[in-house]
């Protein structure tokens, strides 16, 4: 059975490689604009499904994985900064506070109209870092393509006082625990044997 990741993100590719399943990557055609008044968790679910559906339409026999991450500070969505100035503003706003991350993952197969999705919440408690520390971090890691302006798998971990959540891979962009459950429901057992999804929280 073909598996396709509806993303060309190198971060998500590296995460999916951990499951040691053969897969291809295809870029989805999806407008990622937030809808008026849309809650962050709902936005993550909608976009994850939209990405999976977009690619599944062209590969009806494949299992297509879509994912999207939304970071929010007091329900205000924080996108990818794209520049030093925007990243610095994000990290200054986050200092000493809690940023909520919602990572949606969806699994679609067009042939039999299979659609499953899950949103994994994760909270990041930031240290009360000063301006110089923020500047030093950004110059060293340059996380300008990352929501929240950090790379938790790198030096960004020094920005945090505490992490709160079930699955740390969700913070990196693809919640592998939930994805393993979704694959099991579709008949794909990552470790072989009988596919199961015990303890899942699948929506």
N, C-alpha and C positions, 0 to 999 in steps of 0.2 A: 504494500500500500504506500503510495507516494505521500510524503509530508512536505508541506510548503510553509515557510515562514513569510508572512506578508509584511516584510520589512527588509530594508537594506542597512539597518543600523548595525554597526560592528559590535556594539555592546550586546544587543539581543542575540546576534549570531553566536558570540562567544558563550553566552548563557545557555542557549539551546544545545550547543555542542556538549555540555556537561551530561546530557541525558544519553549521549552516544547513540542517537538514532540518525539514520541518513535523512537529509533534508535538502531542499533547494530554497533559494530566496528570490522573491519577486516583489517589486515595489507596488504598493497599492495606490490607486487614484482616489484620494479622499480629501475633502475640504475639512481642515481641522479647526475651523472657526467655532468658538463657543457660541451656543444658542443663548438668546436673551434669558437671563434668570436661571440658567441651567446649573444645578448643583455639581460640584466637582466630581463626585463619585458617579453620577449619571453620565456626565460627559465622558469619563474614562470608559464606561461600559459601551456607550454609543459608538465611540470612535474605534474601540477594539473590534466590535462587531462589523462596523462599516469597512474596516480594513480587510478583515477576513472574507467578508462577502464580495468585496471588490475583486480579489484575486480568485476566489472560488468560482466566480462566474465564468472565468476563462479556463479553469481546470476542474471540471465537475466531478471527477473521480478521486481527487486528492483531498486529504485532510489539510485544511488551511488554518494556520495559527495567526491570529491578529492580536496585537497588544497596544495599549496606550497608557501613558502615565500622566497624571495631573497632580501638580503640587499646589497647595493652597495655604495661605496665611490668613486666618480669619475669613475663610470662604473666598478670599481674593486669589484668583488663579495666578500662579507665577510660571510664566513660560520659559523657554530656553532663552538665556540672556543675549547671546550673539555678540556681545562686546564686553570689554573690561568695565566700562562705565555702568552698564546695565547689571552686570554680575555684582559689582561692588554695591550698588543700591539694593539688590536683593539680599545680599549677605548682611548688610547693615540693618535692614528691616527685620531680618530673622534673628539677629543676635539676642541671646537671652530669652528667646521665645520658642514656641513649638510649631513646626510646620507639618501639616498632614499631607501624606502622599496617598493617592488612590491609583492603583495599577490594575487596569482591566486586561483580561485575557479571554479570548474567544476561540472556539474551534468550530469550523464550518465545513460541510461537505455538500455541494450543490446537488449531487446525484440523488440523494434521498432526503434532501432538505434538513440535514442535521445541523442544528445550531445550539451551542452551549456557551455559557460565559460565566465569568466570576470576576468580582472586584475585590482586590486585596488591599486593606487599609494598613498604613504604617505611619508611625509618628516619629519625628526627629526632634529631639530636645537639643537646641543649640547652646553652646557656651556663650557667655557674654563677652565675645571677642571684640578687641579694639580695632580701630581703623588700620593701624600698622600691620596687625596680624592678618586682617582681611587682604590688604594689599600684597603682603608677602605670599599668602596662599595663592592668590590669583596669578601672580607673576610666575610662580613655580609650577602650577598645574594647568592653568588656562582652561577651565571647565565651561567654556562658553557655549557648548552644544548640549549642556546638561540642565534639565529642569531643576531649579533650586540652586544652581551655580556651584555644584560640588561633585566630586567623584568619591562616593563612599568606599569604593574598593581601593582607593589611593590615599593621598594625603588628606583628603576631605574628612576622614575619620577624626582628625584632630580638632575639627570644628564642633564636635558633638559632646554633650555631657551624658546623653543617654539615648538609646534606641528602643522603641516600643512597637513590637509587632511579631507576627507569627513566622514570617518568611523573609529573611534579609535579601533574597534574590529579587523580591518585588521592588526594593529600593533601587536596584540596579536596572530595572526596566522590564523584567519578565518573571512573574511569580512561578517558579518551577514546581513548587508543591501543588498548587492549584492546577497547573498545566498537567502534571502527572495524573491527577484525578480525572481531568477532562479526557485525557487520552485513554485512560482505563475504561471510562464509560463508552468510548468509541471502539473498544476492543483492542487497544494497543497497550500491552503490558511492558513498561519500560525495562523491568528486570526479567521478563519472560514469565513463564508459568501462567497462572490464571489471572486475568485482568480483574482488578478490584479498585474501588475508590472509597475505602473505609475512612470515616472521619471527615469526609469532604463537606465543603460549604459551597456547593455549586448552585447558582441561580439559573 
